[in-house]
Amino acid sequence: QKTTVCSSTCSLPTMASSSNSSTDLLVTLDTAERGADAEIVATIDALLKSDEPDAAAKAILIAFKRRNHDKSQAADGGAGEKRFLLTVISEMLGRGEVDKVERVLPLVPLYGSWRDLLVLAESLAGTSAEEQTEATKTVVKSIAALFAHQMQTDDDQMALDESFLPSAACKYAPHGRRHGGATAAPPTKRAAGGGGGVAKRPRSALGAEANKRKVSEAHTVSKLL
């Protein structure tokens, strides 16, 4: 079996080998370098064509494992890659796994951030009319509904308790020129621009939201898939 050596001297199965087992492919996906989109997409393609019956679900699980925000903050934790999660979700949509993507959308801000959902919605909505599909339109609407639901929940809680700390849903909700409008700056430039917006809350102030993150992403995601 052919192998390719990665920068950390580990030996991984090459995508040129048709004899890769689903386990090899899952390992390749889990250890793919940041930004290696071509390798990630090729691995997902091979995985979905393999004999693994739960290939899509396991790929999504790996994406959440790598994105887990709490683990990325720990000294020995994971990378917490935003781009990897969004790449996997986009690829799953392109391959018709809309139902699975819709099930895990509420977990994106839990293990990642509300900004992840904003970037995903803008990416899907920003494609040309020819590239728009019912799947992308459905997911964009679902993301908008998640923002609306969370902001309503925050508003209700603040009305009951003035010391309540709301989520960051309002900060990143797509609307008008502020987010996603015709003259809006790309998300990466908005993040670098600074100024204004909601101040970042310390991790200790997240309360129940932080406690929910302590539940393993493997347990939470697998329950939904």
C-alpha positions as CSV (number, residue, x, y, z in Angstrom):
1,Q,0.0,0.0,0.0
2,K,1.3,3.4,-1.0
3,T,1.8,6.0,1.8
4,T,2.6,9.6,2.0
5,V,4.7,11.1,4.8
6,C,3.2,14.2,6.5
7,S,5.3,17.1,7.9
8,S,5.3,15.5,11.4
9,T,6.9,12.3,10.0
10,C,3.8,10.3,10.5
11,S,2.8,7.9,7.7
12,L,-0.7,8.2,6.3
13,P,-2.5,6.3,3.5
14,T,-2.5,8.1,0.2
15,M,-5.7,8.9,-1.6
16,A,-4.2,7.2,-4.7
17,S,-4.6,3.8,-3.1
18,S,-8.0,2.2,-3.8
19,S,-7.4,-0.4,-1.1
20,N,-7.7,2.2,1.8
21,S,-9.9,0.8,4.6
22,S,-12.6,3.1,6.1
23,T,-10.5,3.2,9.3
24,D,-7.5,4.5,7.4
25,L,-9.7,7.1,5.8
26,L,-11.1,8.2,9.1
27,V,-7.6,8.5,10.5
28,T,-6.5,10.5,7.5
29,L,-9.5,12.9,7.9
30,D,-8.8,13.3,11.6
31,T,-5.1,14.1,11.1
32,A,-5.4,16.2,7.9
33,E,-3.4,19.4,8.2
34,R,-5.2,22.7,8.6
35,G,-6.1,24.3,5.3
36,A,-5.5,21.1,3.3
37,D,-8.9,21.4,1.7
38,A,-8.1,19.3,-1.4
39,E,-7.0,16.4,0.9
40,I,-10.0,16.8,3.1
41,V,-12.4,16.8,0.2
42,A,-10.7,13.8,-1.4
43,T,-10.8,11.9,1.9
44,I,-14.5,12.6,2.4
45,D,-15.2,11.5,-1.2
46,A,-13.4,8.2,-0.7
47,L,-14.9,7.7,2.7
48,L,-18.5,8.1,1.4
49,K,-17.7,5.6,-1.4
50,S,-16.2,3.1,1.1
51,D,-17.9,0.2,2.8
52,E,-18.4,2.2,6.0
53,P,-22.2,2.4,6.5
54,D,-22.0,5.4,8.9
55,A,-19.4,7.3,6.8
56,A,-21.2,10.6,6.7
57,A,-22.0,10.6,10.4
58,K,-18.4,9.7,11.4
59,A,-17.0,12.4,9.2
60,I,-19.3,15.0,10.9
61,L,-18.3,13.6,14.3
62,I,-14.6,14.1,13.5
63,A,-15.4,17.6,12.4
64,F,-16.9,18.5,15.7
65,K,-14.1,16.7,17.6
66,R,-11.6,18.9,15.9
67,R,-13.7,22.1,16.3
68,N,-14.5,21.6,20.1
69,H,-13.8,25.1,21.5
70,D,-13.1,24.0,25.1
71,K,-10.5,21.4,24.0
72,S,-8.8,24.0,21.8
73,Q,-8.3,26.2,25.0
74,A,-6.7,23.4,27.0
75,A,-3.0,23.0,27.2
76,D,-3.0,19.5,25.6
77,G,-6.2,20.0,23.7
78,G,-7.3,19.9,20.0
79,A,-6.9,22.5,17.4
80,G,-10.4,23.8,17.4
81,E,-10.4,24.4,13.6
82,K,-13.3,26.4,12.3
83,R,-12.5,26.0,8.7
84,F,-12.4,22.2,8.9
85,L,-15.9,21.9,10.4
86,L,-17.3,24.3,7.8
87,T,-15.6,22.4,5.0
88,V,-17.0,19.0,6.1
89,I,-20.5,20.5,6.5
90,S,-20.3,22.1,3.1
91,E,-19.1,18.8,1.5
92,M,-21.9,16.8,3.2
93,L,-24.5,19.3,1.8
94,G,-23.0,18.9,-1.7
95,R,-23.4,15.1,-1.3
96,G,-27.0,15.2,-0.3
97,E,-26.6,14.7,3.5
98,V,-29.0,17.5,4.3
99,D,-30.8,15.7,7.1
100,K,-27.7,15.0,9.0
101,V,-26.4,18.5,8.6
102,E,-29.7,20.0,9.8
103,R,-29.6,17.7,12.9
104,V,-26.2,19.0,14.0
105,L,-26.6,22.7,13.2
106,P,-27.6,23.6,16.8
107,L,-24.3,22.1,18.0
108,V,-22.2,24.4,16.0
109,P,-22.4,27.3,18.4
110,L,-22.1,24.9,21.3
111,Y,-18.8,23.4,20.3
112,G,-17.7,26.2,18.1
113,S,-19.2,29.7,18.0
114,W,-22.2,31.6,16.6
115,R,-19.8,33.2,14.2
116,D,-19.2,29.7,12.6
117,L,-22.9,29.6,11.8
118,L,-22.7,33.1,10.3
119,V,-19.8,32.2,8.1
120,L,-21.5,29.0,6.9
121,A,-24.7,30.9,6.1
122,E,-22.9,33.6,4.2
123,S,-20.9,31.0,2.3
124,L,-24.0,29.2,1.2
125,A,-26.1,32.3,0.5
126,G,-23.2,34.0,-1.4
127,T,-23.0,31.4,-4.2
128,S,-24.4,32.3,-7.6
129,A,-28.0,31.6,-8.5
130,E,-26.9,28.7,-10.6
131,E,-25.2,27.1,-7.7
132,Q,-28.0,27.5,-5.3
133,T,-29.9,24.3,-4.4
134,E,-32.9,23.5,-2.3
135,A,-30.5,22.0,0.2
136,T,-28.4,25.2,0.6
137,K,-31.6,27.3,0.8
138,T,-33.0,25.0,3.5
139,V,-29.9,25.1,5.6
140,V,-29.6,29.0,5.4
141,K,-33.2,29.2,6.6
142,S,-32.5,26.8,9.4
143,I,-29.5,28.9,10.5
144,A,-31.6,32.0,10.5
145,A,-34.2,30.3,12.6
146,L,-31.5,29.2,15.1
147,F,-30.3,32.8,15.5
148,A,-33.9,34.0,15.9
149,H,-34.7,31.4,18.5
150,Q,-31.6,32.1,20.5
151,M,-32.0,35.8,20.5
152,Q,-35.6,35.4,21.6
153,T,-34.5,33.1,24.4
154,D,-31.8,35.6,25.5
155,D,-34.3,38.4,25.4
156,D,-36.8,36.5,27.5
157,Q,-34.1,35.6,30.1
158,M,-32.8,39.2,30.3
159,A,-36.4,40.4,31.0
160,L,-36.5,38.0,34.0
161,D,-33.0,38.6,35.2
162,E,-31.0,41.8,34.5
163,S,-27.8,40.0,35.5
164,F,-28.3,37.4,32.8
165,L,-25.4,37.2,30.2
166,P,-26.8,36.6,26.7
167,S,-25.2,34.5,24.1
168,A,-23.2,36.0,21.2
169,A,-26.1,35.2,18.8
170,C,-27.2,38.8,18.5
171,K,-23.6,39.9,17.8
172,Y,-23.2,37.6,14.8
173,A,-26.8,37.4,13.5
174,P,-26.8,38.1,9.8
175,H,-28.8,41.2,9.0
176,G,-28.7,44.2,6.6
177,R,-25.3,45.8,6.0
178,R,-23.8,44.8,9.2
179,H,-23.6,41.1,8.3
180,G,-23.9,39.7,4.8
181,G,-25.3,42.8,3.1
182,A,-24.1,44.0,-0.3
183,T,-21.4,46.3,1.2
184,A,-20.5,44.1,4.2
185,A,-16.8,43.2,4.6
186,P,-15.9,39.5,4.6
187,P,-16.1,37.8,8.0
188,T,-12.3,37.5,8.3
189,K,-11.9,41.2,7.8
190,R,-14.7,42.1,10.2
191,A,-13.0,40.0,12.8
192,A,-9.7,41.8,12.3
193,G,-11.2,45.3,12.1
194,G,-11.9,45.6,15.8
195,G,-14.0,48.4,17.4
196,G,-17.6,48.2,18.5
197,G,-19.6,45.1,19.0
198,V,-20.1,43.0,22.1
199,A,-17.2,42.5,24.4
200,K,-15.9,39.0,24.6
201,R,-17.0,37.3,27.8
202,P,-14.6,35.5,30.1
203,R,-15.0,31.7,30.0
204,S,-16.0,31.8,33.7
205,A,-19.0,33.9,32.9
206,L,-20.6,31.4,30.5
207,G,-22.5,29.6,33.3
208,A,-24.8,26.8,32.1
209,E,-23.6,27.2,28.5
210,A,-20.1,26.3,29.5
211,N,-21.3,23.4,31.6
212,K,-23.1,21.9,28.5
213,R,-19.8,22.0,26.6
214,K,-18.3,19.6,29.2
215,V,-20.4,16.8,27.6
216,S,-18.3,15.0,25.1
217,E,-19.0,16.0,21.5
218,A,-18.8,12.4,20.6
219,H,-21.8,11.6,22.9
220,T,-23.8,14.7,21.8
221,V,-23.3,14.4,18.1
222,S,-23.8,10.7,17.9
223,K,-27.1,11.0,19.7
224,L,-28.4,13.3,16.9
225,L,-27.0,11.2,14.0
